[in-house]
Amino acid sequence: MAFKTDIEIAREAVKLPIQAIGDKLGIPSEHLLPYGHDKAKVGQAFIDSLAERPDGKLILVTAINPTPAGEGKTTTTVGLGDGLNAIGKKAVICIREASLGPNFGMKGGAAGGGRAQVVPMEEMNLHFTGDFHAITAAHNLLSAMIDNHIYWGNALEIDERRIVWRRVMDMNDRALRDVVVGLGGVPNGFARQTGFDITVASEVMAILCLARDLDDLQKRLGDIVVAYRRDRSPIHCRDIKADGAMTVLLRDAMQPNLVQTLENNPAFVHGGPFANIAHGCNSVIATRTALKLGDYVVTEAGFGADLGAEKFFDIKCRKAGLTPAAAVIVATVRAMKMNGGVAKADLGAENVEAVQKGCPNLGRHIANVKSFGVPVVVAINHFHSDTETEIEAVREYCRAHGAEAIICRHWAEGSAGITELATRVAEIADAGVSTFAPLYDDDMPLFQKIDTIAKRIYHADEAIADKSIRDQLRTWEAAGYGHLPICMAKTQYSFSTDPNLRGAPEGHTVPIREVRLSAGAGFIVVICGEIMTMPGLPRTPAAETIRINEAGFVEGLF
């Protein structure tokens, strides 16, 4: 049986004018800022007018640890939103924007797949509405102003050895991880060592995704700690006087982007922090707007539940006052077999024993999400090679671990293939059985928060850190940052810090390599193992095969 590719399906989409999508949500056309015919930003004045409306029900879609076999978390998010609308519910989808780094590296598109996609797919996976470029520009404006301040006399007495603000770009480039700037003599300033992160790891990205409005955005930007004096006193972005100009650059980027699914249902696509090196959720302003406009909001958190879901609960929900009504964990038979030791080339053959051996990874995620008090349903994202015996093995395992597993065929069938899951999720959300609570209290010491995540989510024996890191955490506690939550930066492929350790490992250690204060975003970044905040390209990057074909279409991006 021949299947059409994602991009072939997307190009056949019959899209409605974006004003018609706004009409579905009751957004007047004068409050939409169109970017072409099929995407628009929603104005702040309209968002402000929604303040007194009740909220809909928030549904999180998360997943097992990713494998090369594929899980389809975004595809399931889009499919579930379409499915809820198909059964008569008013549902809105909230997902993140795509980064150019992985798109030209190895991941490909980030708009769903098959019959469960958000369109326009090509624009979403390229420059979209320019939000990432605005974030990159705002971040690097601050970088330039720091060095400029030092060049013109350094009135703030910045210790050039203790500048903690790096530069960013939205591309994978390992050569920029550690660089020296200011070479070339007096006209070029003072030479110092620094480096680049990818834009999705920028604190500016996190701030935009957590800010309530422009005023909150500027305050958070002002709170960024960029450097320290010789006496170790902090210097903030507002001391450099960059927060106002940065807010100007981010004014349009702060407004959520409205697009549509293949079935012409509304979707907000806004913000794009990675979950392995940042907090991995779409913007609070998009989620809150959707909750005012829909009865159900389906959103995703990046990578596996050990990263994205934990940060969604402990950072986004904690800081934004959100209460998820239900969670969906996406898994595939193929991924269970890979966790059970089967090579990717052999996944097409039935292997029930490998499925059973790989299921503990799913079981760990079920238990973890339940530990937050949120009811869980497992979505088995169907592949044509799956056998009934293998599917039943996953279902049986889930039943034994107190979770219902529902087969979903949304990739091939769109909303018609996911109505069973949509019906069940709506029933759970409507029942109001969620007793959500974060994993740890605000007043817990910072290292104890790290250790709690390592033990309760990763099932490690302990987190380990040098004395210098523990001393740094205590210094931040003394400075008034002890209440902040933790943003773990860790490999997405394993519960451990070893990307090759699949399944549900126990008894390992979580080594802490570095900690970073994100005072504006409102969390502490904890960098574990070998994870990098500037990724590198693979041996054969996707960019080698991306081109414009004879018909004028982009090829190789998806």
Rosetta blueprint (number, residue, H / E / L):
1 M L
2 A L
3 F L
4 K L
5 T L
6 D H
7 I H
8 E H
9 I H
10 A H
11 R H
12 E L
13 A L
14 V L
15 K L
16 L L
17 P L
18 I H
19 Q H
20 A H
21 I H
22 G H
23 D H
24 K H
25 L H
26 G L
27 I L
28 P L
29 S H
30 E H
31 H H
32 L E
33 L E
34 P E
35 Y L
36 G L
37 H L
38 D L
39 K L
40 A E
41 K E
42 V E
43 G L
44 Q H
45 A H
46 F H
47 I H
48 D H
49 S L
50 L L
51 A L
52 E L
53 R L
54 P L
55 D L
56 G L
57 K E
58 L E
59 I E
60 L E
61 V E
62 T E
63 A E
64 I L
65 N L
66 P L
67 T L
68 P L
69 A L
70 G L
71 E L
72 G L
73 K H
74 T H
75 T H
76 T H
77 T H
78 V H
79 G H
80 L H
81 G H
82 D H
83 G H
84 L H
85 N H
86 A H
87 I L
88 G L
89 K L
90 K L
91 A E
92 V E
93 I E
94 C E
95 I E
96 R L
97 E L
98 A L
99 S L
100 L H
101 G H
102 P H
103 N H
104 F H
105 G H
106 M L
107 K L
108 G L
109 G L
110 A L
111 A L
112 G E
113 G E
114 G L
115 R L
116 A E
117 Q E
118 V E
119 V E
120 P L
121 M H
122 E H
123 E H
124 M H
125 N L
126 L L
127 H L
128 F L
129 T L
130 G L
131 D H
132 F H
133 H H
134 A H
135 I H
136 T H
137 A H
138 A H
139 H H
140 N H
141 L H
142 L H
143 S H
144 A H
145 M H
146 I H
147 D H
148 N H
149 H H
150 I H
151 Y H
152 W L
153 G L
154 N L
155 A L
156 L L
157 E L
158 I E
159 D E
160 E E
161 R E
162 R E
163 I E
164 V L
165 W L
166 R L
167 R E
168 V E
169 M E
170 D L
171 M L
172 N L
173 D L
174 R H
175 A H
176 L H
177 R L
178 D L
179 V E
180 V E
181 V E
182 G L
183 L L
184 G L
185 G L
186 V H
187 P H
188 N H
189 G L
190 F L
191 A L
192 R E
193 Q E
194 T E
195 G L
196 F E
197 D E
198 I E
199 T H
200 V H
201 A H
202 S L
203 E H
204 V H
205 M H
206 A H
207 I H
208 L H
209 C H
210 L H
211 A L
212 R L
213 D L
214 L H
215 D H
216 D H
217 L H
218 Q H
219 K H
220 R H
221 L H
222 G H
223 D H
224 I L
225 V E
226 V E
227 A E
228 Y E
229 R E
230 R L
231 D L
232 R L
233 S L
234 P E
235 I E
236 H E
237 C H
238 R H
239 D H
240 I H
241 K L
242 A L
243 D H
244 G H
245 A H
246 M H
247 T H
248 V H
249 L H
250 L H
251 R L
252 D L
253 A L
254 M L
255 Q L
256 P L
257 N E
258 L E
259 V E
260 Q E
261 T E
262 L L
263 E L
264 N L
265 N L
266 P E
267 A E
268 F E
269 V E
270 H L
271 G L
272 G L
273 P L
274 F L
275 A L
276 N L
277 I L
278 A L
279 H L
280 G L
281 C E
282 N L
283 S L
284 V H
285 I H
286 A H
287 T H
288 R H
289 T H
290 A H
291 L H
292 K H
293 L H
294 G L
295 D L
296 Y E
297 V E
298 V E
299 T E
300 E E
301 A E
302 G L
303 F L
304 G L
305 A H
306 D H
307 L H
308 G H
309 A H
310 E H
311 K H
312 F H
313 F H
314 D H
315 I H
316 K H
317 C H
318 R H
319 K H
320 A H
321 G L
322 L L
323 T L
324 P E
325 A E
326 A E
327 A E
328 V E
329 I E
330 V E
331 A E
332 T L
333 V H
334 R H
335 A H
336 M H
337 K H
338 M H
339 N H
340 G L
341 G L
342 V L
343 A L
344 K H
345 A H
346 D H
347 L L
348 G L
349 A L
350 E L
351 N L
352 V H
353 E H
354 A H
355 V H
356 Q H
357 K H
358 G H
359 C H
360 P H
361 N H
362 L H
363 G H
364 R H
365 H H
366 I H
367 A H
368 N H
369 V H
370 K H
371 S L
372 F L
373 G L
374 V L
375 P L
376 V E
377 V E
378 V E
379 A E
380 I E
381 N E
382 H L
383 F L
384 H L
385 S L
386 D L
387 T L
388 E H
389 T H
390 E H
391 I H
392 E H
393 A H
394 V H
395 R H
396 E H
397 Y H
398 C H
399 R H
400 A H
401 H L
402 G L
403 A L
404 E E
405 A E
406 I E
407 I E
408 C E
409 R L
410 H H
411 W H
412 A H
413 E H
414 G H
415 S H
416 A H
417 G H
418 I L
419 T H
420 E H
421 L H
422 A H
423 T H
424 R H
425 V H
426 A H
427 E H
428 I H
429 A H
430 D H
431 A H
432 G L
433 V L
434 S L
435 T L
436 F L
437 A L
438 P L
439 L L
440 Y L
441 D L
442 D L
443 D L
444 M L
445 P L
446 L H
447 F H
448 Q H
449 K H
450 I H
451 D H
452 T H
453 I H
454 A H
455 K H
456 R H
457 I L
458 Y L
459 H L
460 A L
461 D L
462 E E
463 A E
464 I E
465 A L
466 D L
467 K H
468 S H
469 I H
470 R H
471 D H
472 Q H
473 L H
474 R H
475 T H
476 W H
477 E H
478 A H
479 A H
480 G H
481 Y H
482 G L
483 H L
484 L L
485 P L
486 I E
487 C E
488 M E
489 A E
490 K L
491 T L
492 Q L
493 Y L
494 S L
495 F L
496 S L
497 T L
498 D L
499 P L
500 N L
501 L L
502 R L
503 G L
504 A L
505 P L
506 E L
507 G L
508 H L
509 T E
510 V E
511 P E
512 I E
513 R E
514 E E
515 V E
516 R E
517 L E
518 S E
519 A L
520 G L
521 A L
522 G L
523 F E
524 I E
525 V E
526 V E
527 I E
528 C E
529 G L
530 E L
531 I L
532 M L
533 T L
534 M L
535 P L
536 G L
537 L L
538 P L
539 R L
540 T L
541 P L
542 A H
543 A H
544 E H
545 T H
546 I L
547 R E
548 I E
549 N L
550 E L
551 A L
552 G L
553 F L
554 V E
555 E E
556 G L
557 L L
558 F L
